[in-house]
Amino acid sequence: MTFLFTALSILFAPVQASAGIQVTNTDTLYPVSTIFNKQNFVYQLITQEYITNENDFFLDVKLDTCFLIFSRTVGVNTFEMGYYGDATGGKPWKNANSIQQQPLKVKFNSRGAVEELVNWTIFRDALLSGISKQATANLISSEKFDEERMRLNSEKIIRRLVMEDINYLFDLCDDTIREDGEYIRVKPVRSPFSGEDMYLQGNLTTERPAGTKNTVKIFTKNAAGIYEKPILLEECNEYARAAAANGSEPLSEIQRVGLNNEVEYQYNSAKKIISRAIFSDVLAINFQSRGNIRTYTLWDSK
């Protein structure tokens, strides 16, 4: 509990800019979003998943595109959001999972950050149904089912599970950022093996691209450090042993594991919108890297 409190308390604690950081602007940035004043707005989502070897040669690449359509609905600053295969909502997204097939009802606060997943109980019930089936099949114990049932009875937890990227897409709208420094930032990132949160330390910096007047880029970078890497290594080896025991994969020696999480926001200070956000998660096992990059681009608004 002490570590968690410390981690959250320094989430946006400023530190002095190092010699390697060029101080170009001393303004204070208030990245509020006014997108919720629209009747409708659309983000295009391009997803790229890849695997590379030690020579950065691509062993596998998967690309996909869909559109997130937000439409105003009943309630203050409340929108219904669905995943579609085109920008007009004329066809469903063919690769949507069962959770993504259910529309979200999202409420924004006065600064444009996500305040609430209004219909969160629908997703809670769907997730609990899946866990109940596991308990019935004796894949998990009844004690584990009760533990999950209690854990999932929370709007904030369900919101993160079903719309984590969307939360982070508008997350900066609740912050105030000085542009002449670097911020220490601790971010909860789920382990790809256990699913449990790991609090990874990193930083937040800003940049105004040359030749632009109203564009600000905001970068966050978080990576597993000396405390997290041994935990990831053990979890990865346990995962590999379980896979080998099931006969699905041969057991191989794993010596190092890394985990990086990076986000690049592009904010228009005149229009007060997040015009683009790129989320990048990279898992490195030995000399092989697995990446998941999601690019959200504001496509249209009315």
C-alpha positions, 0 to 999 in steps of 0.5 A: 500500500505504501508503494502504491501511494508513493507511485501515484503521488509522483505520477506527474511530479516534475523533475529538472530537465537533464542536459540531454533535453532541449528546453524550447517552451516555458508555457503551461499546457492545459490539454482539455478536449472539447470533442464532447461538444459535438453530436458525433465524432469518429476515430480511425484505429489502425492496429499493427501486431508484429514479431521480430528476431534478433536482427529486427527482421519481421517474422510476422505482421498483422494489420487491421483497421476499424472505426470508433464512432461516438454518437451523443445519447441520453445523459450529460456529455454521454456518448454511445460508442461502437466499433465499425468496419467503415467510418459511416457505421454501415458495416460491423467490424469483422474482427470485433470480439464479443465484448467489442460487439456491445456498444459502450456508453461513455460519459466525459467530464467537463475537461473531456476526460472519461468519467464513467462507463455508464453501462458497465454492469452489462460487461461485468455480467458478460465477464462473470459468465465466462468465469462461471463457465470456467468454475463449472468446468473445474478450470478454476476453484470456487474460491477463485470465482468468488474472488473474481466476482468481488473484484469485478463488481467495480465500474473503474475495473470494468472500464479499464478491462473493456476500454483501456485505450479509450481511457488513455486516449482522453487521459491527459485532459485531466492534467496540467503540464509544463512544457519546459521539463520532464515528468517522472511518471509511474504507470500500471501496466498489466503483465502479459503472463499473469495479467496482474498490474506492474507499476513501471516508472517512466517519464513524460515530455512534450515537443512542439514540432518545427513549423507548427503553431498549435501542435504539441506532441506529448510522449510517455515512456515506461519500461520494466526496470531492475525490480520488474524484469526478474518477476517477468522472467519467472512468470514467463518461464512458468508460462513456458513450462505450462505450455510445454506440459500441455504439449502446445509448445516445446520448452525453451530456455528463457534468459531475459524478458523486457516490457515497454509501454510508450504513448505519443499524443498529438494535441491541437491547442487551438481546436482543443482536441487530441488529433492522434494517439499512438499506443505501443506495447513491446514484449521482448523474450530473449532476442525476439520482440512482440509488438502491438501498436494502435494508432487512433486518428481523429477522422471526423466530427460534427 
